[in-house]
Amino acid sequence: MSPDAVAGPRGRDANEAWLATLTVLYVEDDASSRAQLARFLRRRVGRLVEASNGAEGLEQFKACRPDLIVTDIEMSGMDGLSMVEAIRRVDPEVPIVVTTAFEQVDYLLRSIDAGVDKYVAKPVDVDKLEAALQAIAHRLRAESLLAREHERELSAQEAHRREALGLLAAGMAHDFNNMLTAVLANVDVASSIVGPRTEASEFLQAALDVTRQAVELGRHLHTLSSGVFLHLRLAPIEPTLRSALAIAGSRLRVELPPELTPQLSVWHDPDLLGRAFEQLAQNAHEATGGSGVLSVSVGPRRLTEGEVPPLAAGEYLQLTFLDSGPGIPADILPRIFDPYFTTKPRGAIRGMGLGLALCLAIVRKHRGHVMAATPEGGGAQFTVLLPTSAA
């Protein structure tokens, strides 16, 4: 079916509902015409932004980035098509409807060259204008549904991949711990035979230290797998957060809100979730070279359906961790939560690439999610979302 077609009353209702969510920029230099058509548009769109000429329309476009533009052509100063051409250099995709009393061929050709979607002659027939708006709403709705379906498919593929990695990690952790038990037992027996303060005891102590690091690695692998049992309790997040960040406080400056609202409670395992927060602090410490700042903000957030895949709609607690480091390069951003992905030399546990993977695994076990970004101001930003209630 063509995007211009509307599939019966239900399709029309859906398009009308979609139109009611859009921000529309309306540009018209005649004040009387603008006032009349603005009343018509306000009843149909989510938000209407008005401009009285092309130059003002261009500025309003840059300021509010509307979903759709309705503009006259013949205006003093910068005309409508000149404005459209300037807008197209910024955003080649935004839908544009032009209205004009001039039906000259050169205007039509310029409209086509500028990528105008719809052309409505003046005096404006509101039925034709509404049909044009409905067709555009239909197209935008279809594009949004396709994009959301694509996101769901990618999310399902990611979930399947991580489940497979979790099963692998569980098997590795089981075998790894069995081997470590034998190593620790043998080191203990050897230490008792050679006695303290001998050359052999120093080597055995070194072996013991490395084995303890390996035990910690096995603990990480076990957490990454699906075998961890959560000891959940409904409690304020503040003690867990402050306790986890206290360790990092000696290595970088941590900025927390002076008071965290006691009502900000979630179902969580304080020990396990604290480890996730410790990993984020450790990541900030390494990203800033050990002398940076980690700013943490906490507050409620309501999610709509599909806003943050794979989370369901509902009430969440949002914790934002922003460090003063250089940020995350765009080419590695999609991979930073992958197990064993690291930009540091391998060898130590912190160079194994398990820290952020561990953080994500823990938060997901709490029915939450972690997102990473590099904001315009710089630094690496990690956003943790946790449901404020759980079955």
N, C-alpha and C positions, 0 to 999 in steps of 0.2 A: 504494500500500500504506500502511496506517496505521502511524504511528510505533510503535504497540504491537506490531506484527507483527514477527517475526524471520524473515528469508528463508532458512530451512533451516539446516543445520549450519554452513556457511561464514559466514552472517550472524551466527549465534550466536557462533561463535568470534571474529569481528571485534568484536562487541559486548563480549564478555568481555575481549578484549585492550584495548579502549577503556576499559572500566570499571577495568581494572588501572592506568590512568594517572591516575585522578581522585583528588582530595582530597575526602574525605567527612567532614562534621561529624555526629556522633551524640550526641543529647541525651536522657538518660534519668535520672530521679532515683533509681530503684531500683537499688542497686549490684549485686545478684545478676543481675537481668535485663540490666543494661548489660554486665556481664562476659561473659555467655553470648552475647548478640548481637554484641558487639564481636569475639569470636573468629571468628564467622561472617563478619563484614564484612572483617576484616583479611586473610582469605584471598582476597578478591575485589577489593579496591580498592587503589589505589596508596598512599594515606596516609589513616589514620583519626585524626581529632581528636575527643576525647570531652569532654562537659560534663555536669554533674550536675543542672543546673536551667536555666530559661529565661534568667535574667540572665547566668549564666556562658556559656550558649550564644551569646547575643548578642555578648558580648565576644570569644569565640573566632571568631565569624563575622567581626567587624570586623578581627581580627588576621590571620586566615589566608585569608579570602575563598575558601571551599571551592567546589568545582564542584557539590556535591549535599549536601542536608541530610536526615537521618533523625531524626525527633524524636517523643517521646511528647507527649501533650496534657496530661494531668492531672498537674501538678507543683506543689509548694509555691512560694509567692512568685509569680514570673512564670510563668504556665503556657505550654504549648507554642504555643498559637495566638496569645497576646499577643506571644511572641517572634517568631513568623512574621510577624505584622502589622508589627512594628518592622523586621524584616529586609526586608520588601517595600518599605518606604519608602526603603531604601538601594539594594536591587537587586530590581527587579520580575521578573527573568528566572530567577534561580537555581532549579533544580528542588528540590521539597520533597516528602518522603514522611512522612506522619504515622502513628504507631501508637498505638492506644488500646483500652482495654477498654470504653469508654463509646461506645455507638452511638446516643446521643440525637440528635434532629433538630437541635437548636441547635448542637451540635458540628459536624455535617455542613454546616449552612448557613454557619457561621463559616469552616469549612475551604474551602468553595467561594469565599466572599467574599475570603478571604486569598490565593486563587490556589494552593492546594495541588494538586500534580500527582497524587499517589497517596495512597490511604487503605487501610491494612492493619490489620485488627482484631487485638486481643490475645485469647488468647495468640498470638504471632506464628507464622504458618505460614511457614517459611523458603522454601518453594517459591514462595509468593505474593510474599514480599518479593523473592526473586531475580528473579521475573518482572517486578516493578515496576522493579527496578534495571536489568534488561536493556532494558526499554522506554525508560527514560530515557537509558541509554547509547546506544541506537540513535538516538534523537532528537538527542542532542548530537553524535554522530559525523556524522550527516547534515548538521547545521547547520555543523559544522566543514568538511566536504568542500565544501559549497556556498560557504562564505566563501573557502576556498582557491582554488576554481575562479574565483570572482569576482576574486580578487587576480591570478590568472594572466592572466585576460582583460584586466584593467587594465594589467598589466605588458606584455602583448603590444601593446596599443594605444599605450602610452607608447614602447615600443621602435620601433614603426613611425613614430610622430611624430618621434622624435629621428633616425631614419635619414633621413627626408625633409629635416629641418633640416640634417643633415650633408651631404647631397648639394647642398643650396642653398648652404651655406657653402663647400663645395669649389669650386663654380662661381664664386662671388663672389670667393673668394681668388685664383683663377687670373686672372680679369679685372682684379682690383684690383692685383695685382702687376705685370701688364703695363703698366697705366697709370702706376703709381709708377715703374717703370723709365724711362719717357719723361720724367716730371717731374724725377727726379733727374738725368738726363742733361742736360736743358735748364737746370736750375739750375746745374749744374757749368759748362756752357759760358758762361752769363751771368756767373757769378762771375769766370771768367778774363778776360772782356772788360772788365768795369767796374773790376777791380782791387780790392785790399784798402783798408780804411779810407775808404770812400766812403759817402755816404748810401744809394746803391743796394745796396751790399754788405750793409748792415745789414738791409735788407728781404729780400734774398736769403737771408741767414743765418736770418732768422725763418721764411721759407718752407721752408728746409732742415730746421729743427727740427720743424716741423709734419709735414713729409713723413716724417721718421724715426719720428714717432709713428704715422703712417699705416702705415708698414712693420711696426711692432709689432702694430698692429691686424690687418694681413693675416696676420701670423704666428699670431695667436690664431685667426683664422678658419680657417687651414689646419689647426691642431691640432683644432679642433672638427669638421672634416670627417673623412672616412674615409681620407685620403691620407697620413697620417703613418706613417713606417716606424720601428718601435721597435728600438733597439739594446739588446737585453736581455742582462743578465748576472746570474748568481746571486751575490748579495752581501749583506752586512749592511745593514740599513736605517739604522743609526745615522749614518754619514757623510753620507748624502743628506739625512736629516732635520736634522741639526745645521747643515749648510752652508746649507740653505734658510732655516732660522729665524735664522741669524746676522744676516742683513740686517734682519730685523724686530726684532732685539734692541735696536737703537738707538732704536726708536720705541715699543716697549712691553715690559713685563717678561715674559720667556718662562721658564716653569718646566718643566724637563725632569727625568725621573728621573736621579739621580746617575750610574747605570750602566745601559746598555742591553745585554742579554745578546747576546754575539756570535752565538749560534745563531739569533737572530731575523733570518733571511735570506730574501729573496724574489727572484724573477726580476723585474728592473725596469730601466728606462732611467733612470739617475740624473739626467740633465739634465731629462728630461721630467717625471718624478715630482717632482723638486725644484721645478719650476714650479707643480705642484699644491699642494705644501705652502706655497710662497710666497703663493699666492692665498688660502689659508686664514688665513695670518698677516696678510696685508693686510686681509682682511675683519675680523679681530679688531681690528686697529689702528683701522679706521674706525668699528667698532661701539662701541669704548670711548672714542672721542674722542681717541685718541693717548696716553692716560695709564693704560691699564688693564693687566690681566694675562692672559696666555694660558698655560693649563696643558695640558701634553701628557702623556698616558700611553700606554704601548705594552705589548702582551702578546699571547700566543696566544689563539685562540678557535676552538672547534669548532662548526660549524654543522650542524644536521640538515636534512633535505630539506624545503624550503618555509619554513624559518624566516625567511630574508631573501631574498625574491624580488628579483632574478632569479638569485641565486647558488645553485650546486649545493652539496650536502652535502660537507663536508671540513674540512681544517685551514686556518685563516686567521690572518693577523697583523692585529690590531686596533689602530688608532691613534685616540685620542680627543682632540680639540681643544676645550677649554672656555674661553671668554673671560668676562671680568667685566662685560660690557655688559648692556644691558637685555633681551636675548633677542630672539627672532623672533616677531612677532605671529602668532597662529593663522591669520588670514585670508590672510597672504602666504606662510606656510610651504610650501604645495604648489607655489608658483611660483618659489621662489628659485633653482632650478637652470635655469630657462628662459633661453635666450639673449636678451639685450637687455632682460631685466627688471631694473629697478633702482629703488631708492627715492631715489637721489641725482640732483641736476640733471645733465642730459646735457651733453656737450660734450667732456670729457676722456675718455681711454681708460678710466680708472677709473670713469667715470660711464656707460659704455656698457652695463653689465650683462652683461659677458662673463666676469667673474672666476670665479664659482662654476660657471657652465656649462663653462668651460674646465677647472676642477678635476675635475668629474664626467666629462668626456670623457676626460681623461688617465687617471683611475683605471679607467674602464671599458675602455680600451685595454689595461690591465694585468689584465683579467679580474676586476676588483674592483668595489666599489660604495661610494658615499658616502651617508650619511643625516644629516639635520639634525633637531634637536629643541631645545626649550626646557625644560630640567629644572626640577624644583620649586624648586631653590635659586636659579634665575635664570641669566642668561647664555645665550649661544648655544653649542650643542654639535654638533660635526660628528664623525661616526664614519666612519673610512676602513677598509675591509676589503680585504685583499690576499691572494690565495692563496699559501701557502708553497711550493707546487710548481706547475710548469706543463709542459704538453707542449711 
